[in-house]
């Protein structure tokens, strides 16, 4: 009996996990999110189909999601309690464990590209705050005014959160534009919004990347798991590539991305079994909420989440694009 062939390339993307149950989104919102996930994933798949590297596919896909106001990353990012957009991202190359990360960006249009530049233009792994933006400028990465990231819907979410906390609402950012077009379809899925991509290329190499605007109304320079290698992002050709989304403090405490890779490499678990053990048992047991996507060097793909939904898509050589939002979708 002939054995099924392994895909020569594969890509999985997520756009955040959280309260995404049937009935939470209008028909127009659901269509918008499905189309956005499909468009970004298709662009990444085109890179892989043409023989491009997993790192390139990850960066390409995430840049599109960062520019889409539907998602809590880049344009459309959540606001801090001070009314700022502080952006975090990380990327990792499974070939050689090269990793780059940035936290607290405020003027760099594409945080994922800044994270990759940390690998290629410095001897460091993680840069933060004003220094990270300065480094991005030194690498020729596009800079924008802070108002570029503003969306009215995220601002309203901030006002609501600050009201519950009894904190004052800050002045609107300079250059903030009124709600228009696609931004009005933003669904506030809670504090778990993040975007991420994992890929396996035709050379058998894997990579992972994650980008986020962070938690709504966060204070004191809070940083979640997204820019932390091993917590929100990890990739190794000896195991798998993982990107996470959820309540970052729990993902940090568990080292979720690295833990999944360890279970694949050292415990012999399948990719899906490793994801399920960490998310459904360990993360849930600790009280954390969120999800993961993963891909292995053999081309196998997986996702697992303990929330009511997660924006997600997957595509591989010989497999059609699949986009899912809700828990009861495959």
C-alpha positions as CSV (number, residue, x, y, z in Angstrom):
1,X,0.0,0.0,0.0
2,X,1.6,3.3,-1.0
3,X,2.4,5.7,1.9
4,X,1.1,9.2,1.8
5,X,3.7,11.7,0.7
6,X,4.9,14.4,3.1
7,X,4.3,18.0,2.0
8,X,7.4,19.7,0.8
9,X,6.3,23.0,2.4
10,X,3.7,24.0,4.9
11,X,2.5,27.1,6.6
12,X,0.2,27.8,9.6
13,X,-0.9,31.3,10.7
14,X,-3.0,32.6,13.7
15,X,-4.6,36.0,14.3
16,X,-5.2,35.7,18.0
17,X,-7.3,33.6,20.4
18,X,-10.0,34.5,22.7
19,X,-13.8,35.0,23.0
20,X,-14.6,34.1,19.4
21,X,-17.7,32.1,19.6
22,X,-20.5,31.7,17.0
23,X,-22.7,34.7,17.4
24,X,-20.0,36.9,18.7
25,X,-19.1,38.1,15.2
26,X,-21.5,39.6,12.7
27,X,-21.7,38.0,9.2
28,X,-19.7,40.9,7.9
29,X,-17.0,40.6,10.6
30,X,-16.7,36.8,10.0
31,X,-16.2,37.3,6.3
32,X,-13.6,40.0,6.9
33,X,-11.6,37.9,9.3
34,X,-11.7,34.8,7.1
35,X,-10.7,36.8,4.0
36,X,-7.8,38.5,5.9
37,X,-6.4,35.2,7.2
38,X,-6.7,33.7,3.8
39,X,-5.0,36.6,2.0
40,X,-2.0,36.7,4.4
41,X,-1.6,32.9,4.4
42,X,-1.8,32.8,0.6
43,X,1.0,35.4,0.4
44,X,3.2,33.3,2.7
45,X,2.4,30.2,0.8
46,X,3.5,31.8,-2.5
47,X,7.0,32.4,-1.0
48,X,7.3,28.7,-0.1
49,X,5.8,27.5,-3.3
50,X,8.5,29.4,-5.2
51,X,11.2,27.8,-3.1
52,X,11.6,30.6,-0.7
53,X,12.9,30.2,2.9
54,X,10.7,29.6,5.9
55,X,12.0,32.8,7.5
56,X,10.9,34.8,4.4
57,X,7.5,33.3,4.4
58,X,7.0,34.0,8.1
59,X,8.0,37.6,7.7
60,X,5.9,38.2,4.6
61,X,2.8,36.8,6.2
62,X,3.2,38.7,9.5
63,X,3.9,42.0,7.7
64,X,0.5,41.7,6.0
65,X,-1.3,40.9,9.3
66,X,0.6,43.9,11.0
67,X,-0.9,46.2,8.4
68,X,-4.4,44.9,8.8
69,X,-6.5,46.9,11.4
70,X,-8.5,43.8,12.2
71,X,-5.7,42.4,14.3
72,X,-3.9,43.4,17.5
73,X,-0.5,43.9,15.9
74,X,0.9,46.9,14.1
75,X,-1.9,49.0,12.7
76,X,-4.8,48.1,15.0
77,X,-2.7,47.4,18.1
78,X,-4.1,47.7,21.6
79,X,-3.3,50.9,23.6
80,X,-1.5,51.1,26.9
81,X,-3.2,53.0,29.8
82,X,-1.1,56.0,28.7
83,X,-2.7,55.9,25.3
84,X,0.3,54.6,23.4
85,X,0.8,51.7,21.0
86,X,3.8,49.6,22.2
87,X,4.6,46.8,19.8
88,X,6.4,43.6,20.4
89,X,7.6,40.8,18.0
90,X,10.0,37.9,17.7
91,X,11.2,35.6,15.0
92,X,13.4,32.4,15.1
93,X,15.2,30.4,12.5
94,X,15.1,26.6,13.1
95,X,18.2,26.0,11.0
96,X,20.6,27.5,13.5
97,X,18.5,28.7,16.4
98,X,19.1,32.3,15.4
99,X,16.5,34.5,17.1
100,X,15.6,38.2,17.2
101,X,13.1,40.1,19.3
102,X,11.9,43.7,19.9
103,X,9.6,45.1,22.6
104,X,8.0,48.5,23.1
105,X,8.3,49.8,19.6
106,X,6.3,53.0,18.9
107,X,7.4,54.2,15.4
108,X,8.5,51.1,13.5
109,X,5.8,50.1,11.0
110,X,6.7,46.4,10.9
111,X,7.9,45.0,14.2
112,X,8.5,41.6,12.7
113,X,11.0,43.0,10.3
114,X,12.7,44.8,13.2
115,X,13.0,41.5,15.0
116,X,14.6,39.9,12.0
117,X,17.0,42.8,11.7
118,X,18.2,42.1,15.2
119,X,19.4,38.7,13.9
120,X,21.0,40.1,10.7
121,X,22.2,43.5,11.9
122,X,23.4,43.0,15.5
123,X,25.0,40.5,17.9
124,X,22.0,40.6,20.2
125,X,18.7,38.7,20.6
126,X,16.3,41.2,22.1
127,X,16.1,45.0,22.1
128,X,13.5,47.2,23.8
129,X,11.9,50.6,24.0
130,X,13.5,53.7,22.3
131,X,16.6,51.8,21.6
132,X,14.7,49.2,19.5
133,X,13.2,51.9,17.4
134,X,16.6,53.6,17.0
135,X,18.1,50.3,15.9
136,X,15.2,49.8,13.4
137,X,15.9,53.2,12.0
138,X,19.6,52.4,11.7
139,X,18.7,49.4,9.6
140,X,16.6,51.4,7.2
141,X,13.2,50.1,8.3
142,X,10.2,52.2,7.6
143,X,9.2,54.6,10.4
144,X,5.8,56.1,10.9
145,X,4.1,58.6,13.2
146,X,2.5,56.9,16.3
147,X,-1.0,57.9,15.0
148,X,-0.4,55.5,12.1
149,X,-1.3,52.6,14.4
150,X,-4.5,54.1,15.8
151,X,-7.9,52.6,15.3
152,X,-11.1,54.0,16.8
153,X,-12.3,50.6,17.9
154,X,-9.2,49.9,20.0
155,X,-9.4,53.3,21.5
156,X,-12.9,52.7,22.6
157,X,-11.8,49.4,24.2
158,X,-9.1,51.4,26.1
159,X,-11.7,53.9,27.3
160,X,-13.9,51.1,28.6
161,X,-11.0,49.3,30.3
162,X,-9.8,52.5,32.0
163,X,-13.3,53.3,33.2
164,X,-13.5,49.9,34.9
165,X,-10.0,50.5,36.5
166,X,-11.0,54.0,37.6
167,X,-8.1,55.5,35.6
168,X,-8.3,58.7,33.6
169,X,-8.5,58.6,29.8
170,X,-5.5,60.1,28.2
171,X,-5.5,62.6,25.3
172,X,-6.0,61.0,21.9
173,X,-2.7,60.5,20.0
174,X,-1.7,63.1,17.5
175,X,-2.7,62.2,14.0
176,X,-5.3,59.7,15.1
177,X,-7.8,59.2,12.2
178,X,-11.5,58.6,12.6
179,X,-12.9,55.1,12.1
180,X,-13.3,54.1,8.5
181,X,-13.4,51.1,6.2
182,X,-12.2,47.8,7.5
183,X,-11.2,49.1,11.0
184,X,-14.9,49.4,11.9
185,X,-15.2,45.6,11.7
186,X,-12.6,45.0,14.5
187,X,-13.8,42.4,17.0
188,X,-12.5,42.9,20.5
189,X,-11.6,39.3,21.4
190,X,-10.2,40.2,24.8
191,X,-6.6,40.5,25.8
192,X,-5.4,37.6,23.8
193,X,-4.9,39.3,20.4
194,X,-1.6,38.4,18.6
195,X,-0.6,37.3,15.2
196,X,1.9,34.5,14.4
197,X,3.1,32.3,11.7
198,X,5.1,29.0,11.5
199,X,6.5,27.6,8.2
200,X,8.4,24.7,6.8
201,X,10.2,25.3,3.5
202,X,11.2,23.0,0.6
203,X,14.7,22.6,2.2
204,X,13.1,21.1,5.3
205,X,13.8,24.2,7.5
206,X,11.3,25.6,9.9
207,X,10.8,29.1,11.3
208,X,8.4,30.9,13.6
209,X,7.4,34.5,14.3
210,X,4.9,36.3,16.5
211,X,3.8,40.0,16.6
212,X,1.5,41.8,19.0
213,X,0.2,45.1,20.2
214,X,0.0,43.7,23.7
215,X,-2.7,43.8,26.3
216,X,-5.4,46.5,26.3
217,X,-4.8,49.2,28.9
218,X,-1.5,47.6,30.0
219,X,0.6,49.6,32.5
220,X,4.2,50.0,33.7
221,X,5.9,48.8,30.4
222,X,4.3,45.4,30.6
223,X,5.7,42.9,28.1
224,X,4.0,39.6,27.4
225,X,5.2,36.4,25.9
226,X,5.2,37.4,22.2
227,X,8.8,38.8,22.1
228,X,10.2,36.2,24.5
229,X,12.1,33.4,22.8
230,X,10.9,30.1,24.3
231,X,7.7,31.5,25.7
232,X,5.8,32.9,22.7
233,X,8.0,31.8,19.8
234,X,10.5,29.0,19.2
235,X,11.8,27.1,16.2
236,X,14.3,24.2,15.9
237,X,14.8,21.8,13.0
238,X,15.3,19.1,15.5
239,X,11.8,19.5,16.8
240,X,9.3,22.0,15.4
241,X,8.3,25.7,15.1
242,X,5.7,27.2,17.5
243,X,3.9,30.5,17.8
244,X,1.6,31.3,20.7
245,X,-1.2,33.6,21.5
246,X,-2.9,34.1,24.9
247,X,-2.6,35.4,28.4
248,X,1.2,36.1,28.1
249,X,2.1,35.8,31.8
250,X,1.0,32.1,31.8
251,X,2.9,31.4,28.6
252,X,6.0,32.9,30.1
253,X,5.8,30.9,33.3
254,X,5.4,27.7,31.3
255,X,7.8,28.5,28.5
256,X,5.1,27.1,26.2
257,X,6.8,27.3,22.8
258,X,10.0,25.6,24.0
259,X,8.1,23.1,26.1
260,X,6.2,21.9,23.0
261,X,9.4,21.5,21.1
262,X,11.0,19.5,24.0
263,X,8.1,17.1,24.0
264,X,8.5,16.5,20.3
265,X,12.3,16.1,20.4
266,X,12.8,14.3,23.7
267,X,9.6,12.7,24.6
268,X,8.7,11.4,21.2
269,X,5.2,12.9,21.1
270,X,3.6,13.7,17.8
271,X,3.3,17.4,17.1
272,X,-0.5,17.5,17.8
273,X,-0.1,15.5,21.0
274,X,2.6,17.8,22.3
275,X,0.5,20.9,21.5
276,X,-2.5,19.4,23.2
277,X,-0.6,18.3,26.3
278,X,0.8,21.7,26.9
279,X,-2.3,23.7,26.1
280,X,-5.1,21.5,27.1
281,X,-3.5,20.1,30.3
282,X,-0.6,22.3,31.5
283,X,-1.7,25.7,30.4
284,X,-5.3,25.0,31.3
285,X,-4.3,23.5,34.7
286,X,-2.3,26.7,35.5
287,X,-5.4,28.8,34.7
288,X,-4.0,30.3,31.5
289,X,-6.0,30.9,28.3
290,X,-4.9,30.9,24.7
291,X,-3.5,28.7,21.9
292,X,-0.6,27.7,19.7
293,X,0.2,26.8,16.1
294,X,3.0,24.6,15.1
295,X,4.8,22.9,12.2
296,X,7.4,20.2,12.1
297,X,10.3,19.5,9.8
298,X,8.3,16.6,8.3
299,X,5.6,19.0,7.2
300,X,3.0,18.0,9.8
301,X,0.9,20.9,11.1
302,X,-1.0,21.4,14.4
303,X,-2.9,23.9,16.4
304,X,-4.5,23.7,19.9
305,X,-6.4,26.3,22.0
306,X,-8.5,26.4,25.1
307,X,-10.5,29.5,24.3
308,X,-13.8,29.6,22.4
309,X,-12.0,30.4,19.2
310,X,-8.8,31.3,17.4
311,X,-8.4,33.0,14.0
312,X,-6.3,30.4,12.2
313,X,-5.3,29.2,8.7
314,X,-3.2,26.4,7.3
315,X,-2.0,25.4,3.8
316,X,0.6,23.0,2.5
317,X,2.0,21.6,-0.7
318,X,-0.8,19.3,-2.0
319,X,-3.3,20.6,0.6
320,X,-5.9,23.3,0.1
321,X,-6.1,26.4,2.2
322,X,-8.2,26.0,5.3
323,X,-9.4,29.0,7.4
324,X,-11.1,28.5,10.8
325,X,-12.4,30.8,13.5
326,X,-14.5,28.8,15.9
327,X,-13.9,25.9,18.3
328,X,-16.0,23.4,16.4
329,X,-14.2,23.9,13.1
330,X,-11.4,21.6,12.1
